[in-house]
């Protein structure tokens, strides 16, 4: 992750002359989205080739005596699974609003989309989140019964 972040800033540094004043945040977000997309595709290809997909990806582990950390890690993994089902445009708006706590007008400006489009994407993302979360609840309930 640190390498990806460093790449974003190196790319931005090389393009300082084309970044419009006041648009720095949107520019960085655009670079970060493209790098994340590229990394996700690379990971997907690697996991399809590997018998043990993504086992080399560094993951955080909870302290053995911390139930709260274990629950948070499990919740984060479930959230990641749900977000992986989202198309990129919905995932971006959902994460920026629900996790980064940005408002729709700010998101629209960052992404260069109309406010109405941002609001529509958020509504659709929330609906998709509810559907996927319910699927996960049902699946987990079945696994506990077995």
VEXDREN-2710 file (C-alpha; in Angstrom, 1 decimal):
% VEXDREN-2710
k/r/px/py/pz
1/UNK/0.0/0.0/0.0
2/UNK/2.8/2.4/0.8
3/UNK/4.3/1.7/-2.6
4/UNK/1.0/2.6/-4.3
5/UNK/0.7/5.8/-2.3
6/UNK/4.3/6.7/-3.2
7/UNK/3.5/6.1/-6.8
8/UNK/0.5/8.4/-6.7
9/UNK/2.7/11.3/-5.4
10/UNK/5.5/10.6/-7.8
11/UNK/3.0/10.7/-10.7
12/UNK/1.5/13.9/-9.3
13/UNK/5.0/15.4/-8.9
14/UNK/5.8/14.7/-12.5
15/UNK/2.6/16.5/-13.6
16/UNK/2.7/19.5/-11.3
17/UNK/2.6/21.9/-14.2
18/UNK/-0.8/20.5/-15.4
19/UNK/-2.6/20.4/-12.0
20/UNK/-5.1/23.3/-11.8
21/UNK/-4.9/25.3/-8.6
22/UNK/-7.8/24.2/-6.3
23/UNK/-8.1/20.9/-8.1
24/UNK/-5.2/19.1/-6.4
25/UNK/-7.3/16.8/-4.4
26/UNK/-9.4/15.7/-7.4
27/UNK/-6.2/15.1/-9.4
28/UNK/-4.7/13.0/-6.6
29/UNK/-7.9/11.0/-6.2
30/UNK/-8.0/10.4/-10.0
31/UNK/-4.5/9.0/-9.9
32/UNK/-5.2/6.9/-6.9
33/UNK/-8.4/5.4/-8.4
34/UNK/-6.5/4.5/-11.6
35/UNK/-3.6/2.9/-9.6
36/UNK/-6.0/1.0/-7.4
37/UNK/-7.9/-0.2/-10.4
38/UNK/-4.7/-1.4/-12.0
39/UNK/-3.6/-3.1/-8.8
40/UNK/-7.0/-4.8/-8.4
41/UNK/-6.8/-6.2/-12.0
42/UNK/-3.2/-7.4/-11.3
43/UNK/-4.3/-9.1/-8.1
44/UNK/-7.3/-10.7/-9.9
45/UNK/-5.0/-12.1/-12.5
46/UNK/-2.5/-13.4/-9.9
47/UNK/-5.3/-15.0/-7.9
48/UNK/-6.6/-16.8/-10.9
49/UNK/-3.2/-18.3/-11.6
50/UNK/-2.5/-19.3/-8.0
51/UNK/-3.9/-22.3/-6.2
52/UNK/-3.8/-20.1/-3.0
53/UNK/-5.1/-16.8/-4.2
54/UNK/-3.8/-13.7/-2.5
55/UNK/-2.0/-15.6/0.3
56/UNK/1.0/-13.4/-0.2
57/UNK/-1.0/-10.2/0.4
58/UNK/-0.1/-8.7/3.7
59/UNK/-3.0/-8.7/6.1
60/UNK/-3.3/-7.3/9.6
61/UNK/-3.9/-9.8/12.4
62/UNK/-5.5/-9.1/15.6
63/UNK/-3.7/-9.5/18.9
64/UNK/-4.5/-12.9/20.3
65/UNK/-6.1/-11.5/23.4
66/UNK/-8.3/-8.9/21.7
67/UNK/-11.8/-10.0/20.7
68/UNK/-12.7/-6.5/19.6
69/UNK/-9.8/-6.3/17.1
70/UNK/-10.7/-9.8/15.8
71/UNK/-14.3/-8.7/15.3
72/UNK/-13.2/-5.5/13.6
73/UNK/-10.9/-7.4/11.3
74/UNK/-13.8/-9.8/10.5
75/UNK/-16.2/-6.9/9.8
76/UNK/-13.6/-5.3/7.6
77/UNK/-13.1/-8.5/5.6
78/UNK/-16.9/-8.8/5.1
79/UNK/-17.1/-5.1/4.0
80/UNK/-14.3/-5.7/1.5
81/UNK/-16.2/-8.8/0.2
82/UNK/-19.3/-6.7/-0.3
83/UNK/-17.5/-3.8/-1.9
84/UNK/-15.7/-6.1/-4.3
85/UNK/-19.2/-6.8/-5.8
86/UNK/-19.7/-3.1/-6.6
87/UNK/-18.9/-1.6/-10.0
88/UNK/-16.1/1.0/-9.6
89/UNK/-18.3/4.1/-10.0
90/UNK/-20.7/3.0/-7.2
91/UNK/-17.9/1.8/-5.0
92/UNK/-16.0/5.1/-5.2
93/UNK/-19.0/7.2/-4.3
94/UNK/-20.1/4.8/-1.5
95/UNK/-16.6/4.7/0.1
96/UNK/-16.1/8.5/-0.2
97/UNK/-19.5/9.2/1.4
98/UNK/-19.9/6.4/3.9
99/UNK/-16.3/5.8/5.0
100/UNK/-14.5/9.1/4.2
101/UNK/-17.6/11.1/5.2
102/UNK/-17.5/13.5/2.2
103/UNK/-20.7/15.2/1.2
104/UNK/-22.2/14.6/-2.3
105/UNK/-21.3/18.0/-3.7
106/UNK/-17.7/17.5/-2.7
107/UNK/-17.7/14.0/-4.2
108/UNK/-19.2/15.3/-7.4
109/UNK/-16.5/17.9/-7.6
110/UNK/-13.7/15.4/-6.9
111/UNK/-15.0/13.0/-9.5
112/UNK/-16.0/15.6/-12.1
113/UNK/-19.6/14.5/-12.2
114/UNK/-22.9/16.3/-11.7
115/UNK/-24.3/16.4/-8.1
116/UNK/-27.4/14.5/-9.2
117/UNK/-25.2/11.7/-10.7
118/UNK/-23.3/11.5/-7.4
119/UNK/-26.6/11.3/-5.4
120/UNK/-28.0/8.6/-7.8
121/UNK/-24.8/6.5/-7.5
122/UNK/-24.9/6.8/-3.7
123/UNK/-28.6/5.7/-3.7
124/UNK/-27.8/2.7/-6.0
125/UNK/-24.7/1.8/-4.0
126/UNK/-26.7/1.8/-0.7
127/UNK/-29.3/-0.4/-2.3
128/UNK/-26.7/-2.8/-3.5
129/UNK/-25.0/-2.7/-0.1
130/UNK/-28.3/-3.8/1.6
131/UNK/-28.8/-6.6/-0.9
132/UNK/-25.2/-7.9/-0.6
133/UNK/-25.2/-7.6/3.2
134/UNK/-28.4/-9.6/3.4
135/UNK/-26.9/-12.3/1.1
136/UNK/-23.9/-12.4/3.4
137/UNK/-26.1/-12.7/6.5
138/UNK/-28.0/-15.6/5.0
139/UNK/-24.8/-17.3/4.0
140/UNK/-23.3/-16.9/7.4
141/UNK/-26.4/-18.2/9.1
142/UNK/-26.3/-21.3/6.9
143/UNK/-22.7/-21.9/7.7
144/UNK/-23.4/-21.7/11.4
145/UNK/-26.2/-24.2/11.1
146/UNK/-23.9/-26.7/9.4
END
